[in-house]
Amino acid sequence: MTAPPRSRPRVVVTKAPRLVAESLRERILEGEFAPDELLPSPDVLTDEYGVSRPTLREALNVLEADGMIRLRRGPGGGATVQAPDSVAITRSLESLLRFEGTTMEQLMEVRMVVDPLAARLAAERATNDDLVRIADSVECQRQPEVLESHEAWFAENLAFHWAIAAASHNPVVRVLSESLHDIVLAGGLRVPVDVTERRRSVEEHEAIYVAIAARDGVGAEREVLGHLERSMSLRRQYGPSD
């Protein structure tokens, strides 16, 4: 016999959609609903929270915008839980930093702390699959169609650093690193570094990979620091004057 659903406090204030969304978010994060699992039906949720269907719909829209659920309308539809990713975090962080007038140099200063840490942890914890992904990215960067394309180069550059962050197997480092790289490399698309500099970056990425694959955490940190120092120099050299 299934246990009766837990009673929920009825929400009767004007901020009801946000409060319902916050309650459902907590239930998802606490593991009551697993990824790819459907939330209870609208009839069940409106009864639990004592709100109208329009209020519940607004709450679900908030959760979808935050990347917590995926909504499918129509017959057979519903709200499916999905694992949070860094997209919403990146969007919020980017908005906050732009509002605060944060400079690219300040963001790069933070990368000087996070990226070497990610590389050191990757050297200690990377699985064989992690190493393959990092190596594949380096090989992709060597391809003429990538090396000679400004947009393709930066996209693969992003994938390389993402792969290292994932190989750290530290969720805080991964999410922070992904968010910073999304913001910094989006700005980097406006910095027209030439093919010669991109080739040099491939060599530096290769050296980082070799250190990680050799389980040389100190060496990986050192290679990343040198790479970032040169990146900051290139931004000063090629970046927009404003």
C-alpha positions as CSV (number, residue, x, y, z in Angstrom):
1,M,0.0,0.0,0.0
2,T,1.4,3.4,-1.0
3,A,1.8,6.0,1.7
4,P,-0.5,9.0,1.5
5,P,1.1,12.1,0.0
6,R,2.6,14.4,2.5
7,S,0.5,17.4,3.3
8,R,1.8,20.7,2.0
9,P,1.1,24.2,3.4
10,R,-1.5,25.9,1.3
11,V,-0.2,29.0,-0.4
12,V,-2.7,31.9,-0.5
13,V,-0.5,35.0,-1.0
14,T,0.1,37.0,-4.1
15,K,3.6,35.5,-4.6
16,A,2.0,32.1,-4.8
17,P,3.7,31.0,-8.2
18,R,7.2,31.8,-6.8
19,L,6.5,30.1,-3.5
20,V,5.1,27.0,-5.2
21,A,8.1,26.9,-7.5
22,E,10.5,27.2,-4.6
23,S,8.7,24.3,-2.8
24,L,8.9,22.1,-5.9
25,R,12.5,23.0,-6.4
26,E,13.4,21.9,-2.9
27,R,11.5,18.6,-3.4
28,I,13.4,18.0,-6.6
29,L,16.8,18.8,-5.0
30,E,16.0,16.6,-2.0
31,G,15.5,13.7,-4.3
32,E,11.7,13.3,-4.0
33,F,11.5,13.4,-7.8
34,A,14.4,11.9,-9.8
35,P,15.6,13.1,-13.2
36,D,13.4,12.0,-16.1
37,E,10.5,11.4,-13.7
38,L,7.2,13.2,-14.2
39,L,6.0,15.5,-11.5
40,P,2.5,14.7,-10.0
41,S,-0.4,15.7,-12.2
42,P,-1.8,19.3,-12.1
43,D,-4.8,18.0,-10.2
44,V,-2.6,16.6,-7.5
45,L,-0.4,19.7,-7.2
46,T,-3.2,22.2,-7.2
47,D,-4.8,20.2,-4.4
48,E,-1.6,19.9,-2.4
49,Y,-0.8,23.6,-2.6
50,G,-4.3,25.0,-2.6
51,V,-3.7,27.1,-5.7
52,S,-5.4,27.5,-9.1
53,R,-4.2,26.0,-12.3
54,P,-3.0,29.3,-13.7
55,T,-0.9,29.8,-10.5
56,L,0.6,26.3,-10.9
57,R,1.3,26.9,-14.6
58,E,3.2,30.0,-13.7
59,A,5.2,28.1,-11.1
60,L,6.1,25.4,-13.6
61,N,7.1,28.0,-16.1
62,V,9.5,29.4,-13.5
63,L,11.0,25.9,-12.9
64,E,11.4,25.4,-16.7
65,A,13.1,28.7,-17.1
66,D,15.5,27.7,-14.3
67,G,16.3,24.4,-16.1
68,M,14.8,22.2,-13.4
69,I,12.0,20.7,-15.5
70,R,11.0,20.2,-19.1
71,L,7.3,20.9,-20.0
72,R,5.5,19.1,-22.7
73,R,2.0,20.3,-23.5
74,G,-0.9,18.4,-24.9
75,P,-2.2,14.8,-24.4
76,G,0.4,12.7,-22.7
77,G,2.4,15.7,-21.7
78,G,3.5,16.9,-18.2
79,A,6.4,18.3,-16.3
80,T,9.5,16.1,-16.5
81,V,12.4,16.6,-14.0
82,Q,15.8,17.2,-15.5
83,A,19.2,17.5,-13.9
84,P,20.2,21.1,-13.5
85,D,23.1,22.2,-15.7
86,S,25.3,25.3,-15.7
87,V,23.3,27.2,-18.3
88,A,21.0,29.0,-15.9
89,I,23.9,29.7,-13.5
90,T,26.0,31.1,-16.4
91,R,23.1,33.3,-17.5
92,S,22.5,34.7,-14.0
93,L,26.3,35.1,-13.4
94,E,26.8,36.9,-16.7
95,S,23.9,39.3,-16.0
96,L,25.2,40.1,-12.5
97,L,28.8,40.6,-13.7
98,R,27.8,42.8,-16.6
99,F,25.6,44.8,-14.3
100,E,28.5,45.3,-11.9
101,G,30.8,46.4,-14.7
102,T,33.1,43.4,-14.3
103,T,36.0,43.5,-16.7
104,M,37.4,40.6,-18.8
105,E,40.7,41.0,-16.9
106,Q,38.9,40.4,-13.6
107,L,37.3,37.3,-14.9
108,M,40.6,36.0,-16.2
109,E,42.1,36.6,-12.7
110,V,39.5,34.2,-11.3
111,R,40.4,31.7,-14.1
112,M,44.0,31.9,-12.9
113,V,42.8,30.3,-9.7
114,V,40.1,27.9,-11.0
115,D,41.7,26.5,-14.1
116,P,45.0,25.3,-12.6
117,L,43.0,23.7,-9.8
118,A,40.8,21.9,-12.3
119,A,43.9,20.6,-14.2
120,R,45.6,19.4,-11.0
121,L,42.4,17.5,-9.9
122,A,42.1,16.1,-13.4
123,A,45.6,14.8,-13.2
124,E,44.7,13.0,-10.0
125,R,41.2,11.8,-10.9
126,A,40.7,11.6,-14.7
127,T,39.3,8.3,-16.0
128,N,40.4,6.8,-19.3
129,D,37.2,8.2,-20.9
130,D,38.1,11.7,-19.6
131,L,41.6,11.5,-21.1
132,V,40.2,10.4,-24.4
133,R,37.8,13.4,-24.5
134,I,40.7,15.8,-23.7
135,A,43.0,14.2,-26.3
136,D,40.2,14.2,-28.9
137,S,39.7,17.9,-28.4
138,V,43.4,18.6,-28.9
139,E,43.3,16.6,-32.1
140,C,40.2,18.4,-33.3
141,Q,41.9,21.7,-32.7
142,R,44.7,20.7,-35.2
143,Q,42.3,20.2,-38.0
144,P,42.6,22.9,-40.7
145,E,38.9,23.6,-40.8
146,V,38.9,24.3,-37.1
147,L,42.3,26.0,-36.9
148,E,41.5,28.4,-39.7
149,S,38.0,29.3,-38.4
150,H,37.8,31.9,-35.7
151,E,34.4,30.7,-34.4
152,A,35.2,26.9,-34.7
153,W,38.5,27.4,-32.9
154,F,36.9,29.1,-29.9
155,A,34.1,26.6,-29.8
156,E,36.7,23.7,-29.6
157,N,38.8,25.8,-27.1
158,L,35.7,25.8,-24.9
159,A,35.2,22.1,-25.3
160,F,38.8,21.5,-24.3
161,H,38.5,23.4,-21.0
162,W,35.1,21.9,-20.3
163,A,36.6,18.4,-20.7
164,I,39.3,19.2,-18.1
165,A,36.8,20.7,-15.7
166,A,34.6,17.6,-16.0
167,A,37.7,15.4,-15.4
168,S,38.3,17.1,-12.1
169,H,35.2,15.2,-10.8
170,N,34.5,18.1,-8.5
171,P,31.0,19.5,-9.2
172,V,31.8,22.9,-7.8
173,V,35.0,23.3,-9.9
174,R,33.1,22.0,-12.9
175,V,30.2,24.3,-12.7
176,L,32.3,27.4,-11.8
177,S,34.8,26.6,-14.6
178,E,32.1,26.0,-17.2
179,S,30.3,29.3,-16.2
180,L,33.6,31.3,-16.4
181,H,34.6,29.8,-19.7
182,D,31.2,30.5,-21.2
183,I,31.5,34.2,-20.3
184,V,35.2,34.6,-21.0
185,L,35.2,32.8,-24.3
186,A,32.1,34.6,-25.5
187,G,34.1,37.7,-25.1
188,G,37.1,36.0,-26.7
189,L,35.1,35.7,-30.0
190,R,35.6,39.4,-30.4
191,V,39.4,39.1,-30.1
192,P,40.8,38.3,-33.6
193,V,43.9,36.2,-32.7
194,D,45.6,35.0,-35.9
195,V,46.2,31.4,-36.9
196,T,49.8,31.5,-35.7
197,E,48.6,32.2,-32.2
198,R,46.0,29.5,-32.4
199,R,48.6,27.0,-33.4
200,R,50.7,27.9,-30.4
201,S,47.6,27.5,-28.2
202,V,47.2,23.9,-29.6
203,E,50.8,23.2,-28.5
204,E,50.0,24.5,-25.1
205,H,46.9,22.5,-24.9
206,E,48.9,19.4,-25.9
207,A,51.3,20.1,-23.0
208,I,48.5,20.4,-20.6
209,Y,47.0,17.1,-21.8
210,V,50.4,15.3,-21.5
211,A,50.8,16.5,-17.9
212,I,47.3,15.4,-17.0
213,A,47.7,12.0,-18.7
214,A,51.1,11.5,-16.9
215,R,49.2,12.2,-13.6
216,D,51.5,15.2,-13.0
217,G,49.3,17.6,-11.1
218,V,52.0,20.1,-10.4
219,G,53.1,20.1,-14.0
220,A,49.5,20.4,-15.2
221,E,49.0,23.5,-13.0
222,R,52.2,25.0,-14.3
223,E,51.2,24.5,-17.9
224,V,47.8,26.0,-17.4
225,L,49.1,29.0,-15.6
226,G,51.6,29.7,-18.5
227,H,48.8,29.3,-21.0
228,L,46.5,31.7,-19.2
229,E,49.2,34.3,-18.8
230,R,49.7,34.2,-22.5
231,S,46.0,34.4,-23.1
232,M,45.8,37.6,-20.9
233,S,48.7,39.1,-22.9
234,L,46.9,38.3,-26.2
235,R,43.7,39.9,-25.0
236,R,45.6,43.1,-24.2
237,Q,47.3,43.0,-27.6
238,Y,44.3,42.1,-29.8
239,G,41.3,43.1,-27.6
240,P,39.1,46.1,-28.3
241,S,40.4,49.4,-27.0
242,D,37.2,50.0,-25.0
